[in-house]
């Protein structure tokens, strides 16, 4: 039996990412975002949704750039902390112990500890209600070289211990149960 609930945002799990923004080290900030995703592969595009009252919202609107930094179980405390405290009141870099690296294609920084960072330029902003959705072109992807298989060149992101968010809780991704297309692959 299924219960009917009022309409809500119950699509879980979601990646718990740290979005970095700002055009100079003096204004660099980070915000935890779970409403994030891919919207097109060619050209590569993604989105984030942020409440207008958040400090980072104004920085993204001003500079029209941001970087999506995937997080790991080791980054869980910093990820949560950056989402419940404001950059208006705290230097999140000092408070979380995370380290910034200058962006390559954008002015916003990359988080050194992140296994994968996606540098983005805002293409459009849609005002939705409680959140504004920033649709962005992906300009550059930066991967932690320790996660790249030296023999195949394949990114082995599964070795990073990725962090996800589900209905108010954080989880580390679990066991491999298949790969894309495994349900229709012909048996040898």
VOBA-1610 file (N, C-alpha, C; in pm, whole numbers, padded with zeros to 5 digits, always signed):
BEGIN
Unk+00084-00118+00000Unk+00000+00000+00000Unk+00089+00124+00000Unk+00050+00224-00074Unk+00122+00352-00076Unk+00036+00459-00015Unk+00100+00552+00058Unk+00031+00666+00118Unk+00046+00786+00028Unk-00055+00869+00017Unk-00046+00995-00058Unk-00008+01107+00038Unk+00092+01185-00001Unk+00138+01300+00077Unk+00119+01424-00008Unk+00123+01539+00056Unk+00113+01665-00018Unk+00234+01676-00111Unk+00223+01753-00219Unk+00336+01767-00311Unk+00462+01815-00238Unk+00574+01756-00271Unk+00700+01794-00208Unk+00818+01748-00293Unk+00934+01785-00249Unk+01058+01750-00321Unk+01118+01625-00258Unk+01076+01511-00305Unk+01116+01383-00245Unk+01199+01298-00341Unk+01270+01360-00431Unk+01355+01283-00523Unk+01491+01267-00457Unk+01516+01148-00401Unk+01639+01122-00329Unk+01697+00989-00374Unk+01826+00963-00355Unk+01928+01054-00302Unk+01973+01154-00408Unk+02038+01256-00360Unk+02095+01361-00443Unk+02242+01378-00407Unk+02323+01423-00501Unk+02462+01452-00462Unk+02464+01571-00366Unk+02544+01563-00265Unk+02564+01677-00174Unk+02693+01744-00222Unk+02679+01855-00293Unk+02794+01920-00352Unk+02824+02051-00280Unk+02946+02095-00293Unk+02985+02229-00248Unk+03004+02314-00372Unk+02923+02416-00383Unk+02935+02510-00495Unk+03020+02626-00448Unk+03127+02653-00522Unk+03214+02765-00489Unk+03185+02879-00585Unk+03200+03001-00533Unk+03168+03118-00613Unk+03253+03236-00566Unk+03245+03345-00641Unk+03323+03464-00611Unk+03433+03482-00712Unk+03470+03608-00736Unk+03567+03638-00842Unk+03709+03659-00792Unk+03727+03671-00662Unk+03862+03694-00607Unk+03873+03624-00473Unk+03995+03594-00429Unk+04012+03527-00301Unk+03942+03598-00184Unk+03929+03729-00193Unk+03863+03804-00086Unk+03714+03773-00077Unk+03651+03736-00188Unk+03507+03708-00184Unk+03474+03561-00207Unk+03573+03475-00228Unk+03544+03334-00250Unk+03460+03278-00136Unk+03361+03202-00173Unk+03271+03142-00075Unk+03229+03004-00126Unk+03166+02928-00038Unk+03111+02799-00075Unk+02974+02784-00012Unk+02890+02708-00079Unk+02755+02679-00030Unk+02724+02532-00061Unk+02661+02466+00032Unk+02619+02328+00010Unk+02489+02330-00070Unk+02485+02250-00176Unk+02368+02243-00263Unk+02338+02096-00292Unk+02212+02058-00279Unk+02171+01923-00319Unk+02084+01929-00444Unk+02029+02045-00475Unk+01948+02058-00596Unk+02040+02097-00709Unk+02096+01994-00772Unk+02200+02008-00874Unk+02186+01892-00971Unk+02218+01916-01096Unk+02211+01804-01189Unk+02255+01837-01329Unk+02265+01732-01408Unk+02298+01742-01549Unk+02170+01768-01626Unk+02175+01857-01726Unk+02057+01881-01808Unk+02083+01860-01956Unk+02210+01850-01997Unk+02243+01827-02137Unk+02386+01776-02145Unk+02410+01682-02238Unk+02547+01630-02251Unk+02623+01695-02367Unk+02551+01745-02469Unk+02619+01809-02581Unk+02535+01924-02633Unk+02564+02047-02592Unk+02680+02087-02512Unk+02659+02050-02364Unk+02768+02032-02294Unk+02761+01995-02152Unk+02700+02110-02073Unk+02590+02081-02003Unk+02520+02182-01924Unk+02471+02119-01794Unk+02459+02203-01691Unk+02408+02157-01564Unk+02329+02270-01500Unk+02275+02242-01381Unk+02202+02345-01308Unk+02228+02331-01159Unk+02206+02441-01089Unk+02196+02441-00943Unk+02077+02528-00909Unk+02010+02499-00798Unk+01902+02583-00749Unk+01941+02636-00611Unk+01930+02769-00594Unk+01975+02836-00472Unk+01867+02936-00429Unk+01843+02944-00299Unk+01749+03044-00246Unk+01808+03184-00261Unk+01729+03281-00307Unk+01780+03417-00327Unk+01838+03483-00202Unk+01792+03444-00084Unk+01843+03507+00039Unk+01980+03454+00082Unk+02028+03350+00016Unk+02159+03296+00051Unk+02269+03390+00003Unk+02372+03403+00081Unk+02486+03491+00051Unk+02549+03457-00085Unk+02563+03329-00114Unk+02626+03287-00240Unk+02541+03323-00362Unk+02411+03333-00345Unk+02323+03368-00457Unk+02367+03501-00518Unk+02391+03601-00434Unk+02432+03732-00485Unk+02567+03725-00555Unk+02659+03644-00504Unk+02790+03629-00567Unk+02778+03563-00704Unk+02692+03463-00714Unk+02672+03397-00843Unk+02606+03494-00942Unk+02506+03568-00896Unk+02440+03665-00983Unk+02538+03772-01031Unk+02625+03817-00943Unk+02721+03922-00977Unk+02822+03874-01081Unk+02876+03753-01063Unk+02985+03704-01147Unk+02941+03609-01257Unk+02821+03553-01244Unk+02764+03460-01343Unk+02854+03339-01369Unk+02924+03295-01264Unk+03008+03176-01269Unk+03001+03105-01135Unk+03027+02975-01137Unk+03040+02897-01015Unk+03111+02767-01049Unk+03154+02695-00946Unk+03215+02564-00962Unk+03142+02464-00874Unk+03102+02353-00931Unk+03039+02244-00857Unk+03150+02149-00814Unk+03163+02127-00684Unk+03265+02038-00629Unk+03197+01918-00566Unk+03218+01798-00623Unk+03162+01678-00563Unk+03229+01656-00428Unk+03158+01589-00338Unk+03209+01569-00202Unk+03220+01420-00171Unk+03294+01392-00064Unk+03318+01255-00019Unk+03275+01240+00126Unk+03272+01117+00171Unk+03240+01091+00312Unk+03337+01164+00403Unk+03463+01175+00364Unk+03562+01247+00445Unk+03531+01396+00455Unk+03453+01446+00361Unk+03417+01588+00359Unk+03279+01615+00420Unk+03215+01514+00479Unk+03076+01526+00525Unk+03058+01639+00626Unk+03144+01648+00726Unk+03127+01753+00827Unk+03141+01891+00763Unk+03242+01910+00680Unk+03263+02039+00613Unk+03145+02071+00521Unk+03093+01970+00452Unk+02981+01990+00361Unk+02858+02035+00438Unk+02828+01970+00548Unk+02714+02010+00629Unk+02735+02150+00687Unk+02852+02175+00742Unk+02881+02304+00806Unk+02864+02418+00707Unk+02914+02399+00587Unk+02906+02505+00486Unk+02762+02532+00443Unk+02672+02437+00468Unk+02532+02454+00431Unk+02447+02516+00540Unk+02495+02515+00663Unk+02413+02570+00773Unk+02469+02700+00828Unk+02583+02742+00781Unk+02641+02870+00821Unk+02652+02960+00698Unk+02647+03090+00722Unk+02651+03185+00611Unk+02789+03246+00592Unk+02825+03264+00467Unk+02949+03334+00432Unk+02945+03481+00471Unk+02828+03534+00502Unk+02818+03671+00555Unk+02885+03681+00692Unk+02879+03569+00767Unk+02922+03569+00906Unk+03052+03492+00932Unk+03090+03405+00840Unk+03205+03318+00862Unk+03291+03308+00737Unk+03420+03286+00758Unk+03511+03248+00650Unk+03503+03096+00643Unk+03428+03046+00549Unk+03403+02902+00543Unk+03529+02821+00513Unk+03625+02881+00446Unk+03751+02810+00419Unk+03823+02781+00550Unk+03834+02882+00637Unk+03899+02861+00766Unk+03819+02767+00854Unk+03689+02784+00856Unk+03604+02705+00945Unk+03597+02557+00906Unk+03597+02528+00777Unk+03585+02388+00732Unk+03720+02319+00716Unk+03827+02397+00702Unk+03959+02339+00679Unk+03981+02296+00535Unk+03888+02329+00447Unk+03906+02296+00304Unk+03998+02399+00239Unk+04058+02360+00128Unk+04157+02445+00062Unk+04112+02483-00079Unk+04131+02610-00113Unk+04090+02660-00245Unk+04206+02653-00344Unk+04168+02628-00469Unk+04259+02636-00582Unk+04195+02732-00682Unk+04274+02815-00744Unk+04218+02906-00844Unk+04155+02826-00957Unk+04043+02878-01008Unk+03978+02815-01122Unk+04066+02827-01246Unk+04047+02737-01339Unk+04122+02743-01465Unk+04046+02821-01573Unk+03914+02802-01581Unk+03833+02866-01684Unk+03734+02967-01627Unk+03724+02972-01494Unk+03634+03066-01425Unk+03711+03131-01310Unk+03657+03237-01258Unk+03722+03306-01145Unk+03690+03240-01012Unk+03582+03164-01006Unk+03549+03096-00881Unk+03649+02984-00855Unk+03674+02954-00727Unk+03775+02854-00694Unk+03724+02711-00706Unk+03819+02621-00701Unk+03795+02477-00690Unk+03834+02437-00549Unk+03769+02335-00496Unk+03808+02281-00365Unk+03909+02170-00387Unk+04027+02186-00331Unk+04136+02090-00351Unk+04095+01949-00310Unk+04020+01934-00202Unk+03983+01802-00151Unk+03874+01732-00234Unk+03810+01804-00322Unk+03702+01747-00403Unk+03759+01651-00508Unk+03695+01535-00525Unk+03744+01441-00627Unk+03717+01488-00770Unk+03616+01574-00787Unk+03580+01621-00921Unk+03517+01759-00908Unk+03566+01853-00987Unk+03516+01990-00984Unk+03475+02030-01125Unk+03359+02096-01134Unk+03300+02129-01264Unk+03285+02281-01271Unk+03364+02345-01356Unk+03363+02490-01370Unk+03253+02532-01467Unk+03169+02624-01424Unk+03048+02658-01499Unk+03032+02808-01519Unk+02971+02843-01632Unk+02932+02982-01660Unk+02780+02985-01677Unk+02714+03074-01603Unk+02568+03082-01605Unk+02520+03127-01743Unk+02423+03053-01794Unk+02362+03082-01923Unk+02228+03154-01903Unk+02154+03111-01799Unk+02027+03175-01768Unk+01989+03150-01623Unk+01903+03237-01572Unk+01852+03225-01435Unk+01700+03222-01445Unk+01640+03121-01384Unk+01495+03109-01382Unk+01448+03124-01239Unk+01361+03221-01215Unk+01304+03244-01083Unk+01185+03149-01067Unk+01196+03056-00972Unk+01097+02950-00961Unk+01000+02967-00844Unk+01036+03042-00745Unk+00958+03052-00622Unk+01056+03061-00508Unk+01067+02955-00429Unk+01161+02957-00317Unk+01307+02957-00363Unk+01333+02910-00485Unk+01468+02899-00538Unk+01478+02961-00677Unk+01600+03002-00711Unk+01633+03041-00847Unk+01720+02930-00905Unk+01689+02891-01028Unk+01768+02788-01095Unk+01867+02854-01189Unk+01994+02824-01168Unk+02103+02872-01253Unk+02136+02763-01353Unk+02106+02785-01479Unk+02142+02692-01585Unk+02276+02738-01639Unk+02369+02644-01651Unk+02506+02683-01683Unk+02570+02591-01787Unk+02661+02650-01864Unk+02747+02573-01953Unk+02866+02522-01872Unk+02904+02399-01895Unk+03024+02343-01833Unk+03143+02385-01918Unk+03238+02455-01856Unk+03355+02502-01928Unk+03476+02412-01908Unk+03482+02344-01793Unk+03600+02264-01761Unk+03565+02166-01650Unk+03626+02049-01654Unk+03611+01950-01548Unk+03750+01917-01497Unk+03766+01923-01365Unk+03896+01895-01304Unk+03883+01772-01214Unk+03961+01668-01244Unk+03955+01542-01171Unk+04081+01522-01088Unk+04064+01464-00970Unk+04177+01428-00884Unk+04255+01317-00955Unk+04381+01341-00985Unk+04461+01246-01062Unk+04475+01111-00992Unk+04458+01108-00860Unk+04468+00981-00788Unk+04352+00888-00820Unk+04245+00941-00881Unk+04129+00859-00915Unk+04127+00817-01061Unk+04232+00851-01134Unk+04241+00814-01274Unk+04329+00690-01287Unk+04271+00584-01344Unk+04345+00460-01364Unk+04460+00486-01461Unk+04580+00460-01418Unk+04699+00491-01498Unk+04709+00406-01624Unk+04647+00287-01623Unk+04652+00198-01739Unk+04546+00231-01843Unk+04424+00261-01796Unk+04313+00282-01889Unk+04276+00429-01909Unk+04320+00516-01817Unk+04280+00657-01822Unk+04139+00681-01773Unk+04071+00577-01723Unk+03933+00587-01676Unk+03928+00654-01539Unk+03833+00744-01523Unk+03808+00804-01392Unk+03735+00701-01307Unk+03792+00668-01191Unk+03733+00569-01101Unk+03675+00642-00980Unk+03570+00718-01007Unk+03507+00801-00905Unk+03450+00719-00790Unk+03417+00593-00819Unk+03362+00505-00716Unk+03461+00482-00601Unk+03587+00507-00624Unk+03689+00489-00519Unk+03696+00609-00425Unk+03623+00716-00454Unk+03631+00838-00375Unk+03546+00835-00249Unk+03449+00744-00239Unk+03359+00743-00124Unk+03261+00860-00131Unk+03192+00871-00243Unk+03105+00985-00270Unk+02996+01003-00164Unk+02964+01130-00136Unk+02863+01167-00038Unk+02733+01202-00109Unk+02622+01150-00056Unk+02490+01185-00107Unk+02400+01228+00009Unk+02293+01299-00028Unk+02198+01352+00068Unk+02063+01286+00043Unk+01997+01239+00149Unk+01866+01177+00133Unk+01777+01213+00251Unk+01679+01298+00223Unk+01574+01333+00320Unk+01630+01373+00457Unk+01726+01467+00453Unk+01781+01521+00577Unk+01901+01447+00632Unk+01951+01347+00561Unk+02065+01270+00610Unk+02169+01255+00499Unk+02294+01235+00541Unk+02404+01212+00448Unk+02443+01065+00449Unk+02478+01014+00330Unk+02520+00876+00317Unk+02640+00868+00223Unk+02722+00766+00242Unk+02829+00736+00149Unk+02775+00633+00052Unk+02807+00649-00077Unk+02757+00551-00175Unk+02809+00412-00144Unk+02729+00312-00176Unk+02760+00175-00139Unk+02814+00088-00249Unk+02766-00036-00251Unk+02819-00142-00336Unk+02775-00128-00482Unk+02863-00167-00572Unk+02832-00175-00714Unk+02734-00290-00736Unk+02624-00263-00806Unk+02526-00369-00834Unk+02508-00392-00984Unk+02572-00311-01066Unk+02561-00327-01211Unk+02626-00209-01279Unk+02622-00208-01410Unk+02675-00096-01488Unk+02573-00063-01596Unk+02585+00052-01657Unk+02491+00094-01758Unk+02480-00011-01868Unk+02358-00059-01893Unk+02334-00158-01996Unk+02348-00302-01952Unk+02379-00328-01824Unk+02403-00465-01782Unk+02278-00552-01795Unk+02160-00493-01789Unk+02036-00572-01793Unk+02008-00629-01932Unk+02070-00574-02034Unk+02045-00622-02170Unk+02170-00678-02238Unk+02278-00681-02165Unk+02403-00732-02222Unk+02391-00881-02251Unk+02440-00920-02369Unk+02437-01060-02408Unk+02539-01139-02328Unk+02498-01255-02284Unk+02589-01342-02208Unk+02688-01407-02302Unk+02809-01421-02253Unk+02916-01483-02334Unk+02912-01632-02321
//
